[in-house]
Amino acid sequence: MNDIDSLLSNLHHKNYAVRRHAIDVLSETHDPRAVDALIVLLNDSDGEHYTDAIKALGKTGNPQVLEPLLRKLRKTKVGWDDFYIRVALANAFGELGDPRAIPDLELLVSTDMQEFDAWGTGVGISIAEFARTAIKRIRRKAKRKKG
């Protein structure tokens, strides 16, 4: 069994730290099996597990992950229930830098403006703010590619 096979196997380990490590390392590989396995995790029943997969998919920079991430976004709900998932998705889109995500991010800007004190700091933050930041990152990346 090679390193990739071992990491793929660890995606289903009972220990969260082992799973998280496997997700993080796989996000840095260019092995197509890693990307495919991370995409499958988007449908995992464990919220932390698929949120970690969302973050990892953004790091891959692989354009193949855009559509599965968009599908995941379109299944989420406005409001607190899916707050962390939407944050992870907005950040992943910004990381990917694919302009095709902008229409969905613009929809988040216009529909998900409710502020939450998500980290207990007394400061409210909205998904719209994360979406605006992602749009800016995508446009900067596109500008760098052109120039």
TIDORO-420125 format. One record per residue (C-alpha): residue in one letter; y negated, z negated, x negated. Coordinates in Angstrom, 1 decimal, decimal comma. Example, Ala and Ser with C-alpha at 12.3 -4.5 7.8 and 13.67 -1.06 7.14 Angstrom:
<recs>
  rest      yy      zz      xx
     A     4,5    -7,8   -12,3
     S     1,1    -7,1   -13,7
</recs>
This chain:
<recs>
  rest      yy      zz      xx
     M     0,0     0,0     0,0
     N    -3,4     1,0    -1,5
     D    -6,7    -0,9    -1,1
     I    -7,8     1,2     1,9
     D    -4,5     0,6     3,7
     S    -4,8    -3,2     3,0
     L    -8,4    -3,2     4,3
     L    -7,4    -1,3     7,4
     S    -4,6    -3,8     8,0
     N    -7,0    -6,7     7,6
     L    -9,2    -5,3    10,5
     H    -6,6    -7,1    12,7
     H    -6,2   -10,3    10,7
     K    -6,4   -13,5    12,7
     N    -9,0   -14,9    10,4
     Y   -12,6   -13,7    11,3
     A   -13,8   -13,9     7,7
     V   -11,0   -11,7     6,5
     R   -11,7    -9,2     9,3
     R   -15,5    -9,3     8,5
     H   -14,8    -8,7     4,8
     A   -12,6    -5,7     5,6
     I   -15,3    -4,2     7,9
     D   -18,0    -4,7     5,2
     V   -16,0    -3,1     2,4
     L   -14,8    -0,2     4,6
     S   -18,4     0,6     5,5
     E   -19,0     1,4     1,9
     T   -16,1     3,7     1,4
     H   -16,1     7,4     2,1
     D   -12,6     7,5     3,4
     P   -12,4     9,1     6,8
     R    -9,7     6,7     7,9
     A   -12,3     3,9     7,5
     V   -14,8     5,5     9,7
     D   -12,2     6,3    12,3
     A   -10,9     2,7    12,3
     L   -14,5     1,3    12,6
     I   -15,1     3,6    15,5
     V   -12,0     2,3    17,3
     L   -13,4    -1,3    16,8
     L   -16,3    -0,4    19,1
     N   -13,9    -1,0    22,0
     D   -12,6    -4,3    20,7
     S   -12,7    -7,2    23,1
     D   -14,2    -9,5    20,5
     G   -18,0    -9,2    20,7
     E   -18,5   -10,4    17,1
     H   -15,9    -7,9    15,9
     Y   -17,4    -4,9    17,5
     T   -21,0    -6,0    16,6
     D   -19,9    -6,1    13,0
     A   -18,3    -2,7    13,4
     I   -21,6    -1,3    14,8
     K   -23,5    -2,6    11,7
     A   -20,9    -1,2     9,4
     L   -21,0     2,2    11,1
     G   -24,7     2,4    10,6
     K   -24,2     1,7     6,9
     T   -21,8     4,6     6,5
     G   -24,5     7,2     6,9
     N   -21,8     9,4     8,4
     P   -23,2    11,7    11,2
     Q   -19,8    11,5    12,9
     V   -20,6     7,9    14,1
     L   -23,7     8,8    16,1
     E   -22,0     9,9    19,3
     P   -19,6     6,9    19,5
     L   -22,6     4,6    18,9
     L   -24,7     6,3    21,6
     R   -21,8     6,0    24,0
     K   -21,6     2,2    23,2
     L   -25,4     1,9    23,8
     R   -25,2     3,7    27,1
     K   -22,6     1,2    28,3
     T   -24,7    -1,8    27,5
     K   -27,0    -3,7    30,0
     V   -30,7    -4,5    29,8
     G   -31,2    -8,3    29,3
     W   -29,7   -11,2    27,5
     D   -26,0   -10,4    28,0
     D   -26,0    -7,4    25,6
     F   -29,1    -8,5    23,5
     Y   -27,2    -8,8    20,1
     I   -25,2    -5,6    20,7
     R   -28,4    -3,6    21,4
     V   -30,1    -5,2    18,3
     A   -27,1    -4,1    16,2
     L   -27,2    -0,6    17,7
     A   -30,9    -0,1    17,2
     N   -30,5    -1,2    13,6
     A   -27,5     1,0    13,1
     F   -29,5     4,0    14,4
     G   -32,3     3,2    12,0
     E   -29,9     3,0     9,2
     L   -28,2     6,3    10,1
     G   -31,6     8,0    10,3
     D   -30,3    10,7    12,7
     P   -33,2    12,1    14,9
     R   -30,7    12,7    17,7
     A   -30,8     9,0    18,4
     I   -34,5     9,0    19,2
     P   -34,4     9,8    22,9
     D   -32,0     6,9    23,5
     L   -34,2     4,6    21,4
     E   -37,3     5,7    23,3
     L   -35,5     4,8    26,5
     L   -34,9     1,3    25,1
     V   -38,6     1,0    24,2
     S   -39,6     1,8    27,8
     T   -36,9    -0,2    29,6
     D   -36,0    -3,2    27,5
     M   -39,2    -5,1    26,9
     Q   -38,2    -8,6    28,0
     E   -38,7   -11,0    25,2
     F   -36,0   -13,5    24,2
     D   -36,2   -16,4    21,8
     A   -32,9   -15,2    20,4
     W   -32,9   -17,3    17,2
     G   -34,5   -20,5    18,5
     T   -37,7   -20,1    16,6
     G   -40,0   -20,2    19,6
     V   -41,0   -16,6    19,0
     G   -40,0   -14,0    21,6
     I   -38,6   -10,7    20,5
     S   -37,5    -7,7    22,5
     I   -35,0    -4,9    22,1
     A   -38,0    -2,6    22,5
     E   -39,4    -3,9    19,1
     F   -36,1    -3,2    17,3
     A   -36,0     0,3    18,9
     R   -39,5     1,1    17,8
     T   -38,6     0,0    14,2
     A   -35,5     2,2    14,3
     I   -37,6     5,2    15,4
     K   -40,0     4,7    12,6
     R   -37,2     4,5    10,1
     I   -35,6     7,7    11,4
     R   -38,9     9,5    11,2
     R   -39,5     8,3     7,7
     K   -36,1     9,4     6,6
     A   -36,6    12,8     8,3
     K   -39,9    13,2     6,6
     R   -38,4    12,4     3,1
     K   -35,6    15,0     3,7
     K   -38,2    17,7     4,5
     G   -40,6    16,9     1,6
</recs>
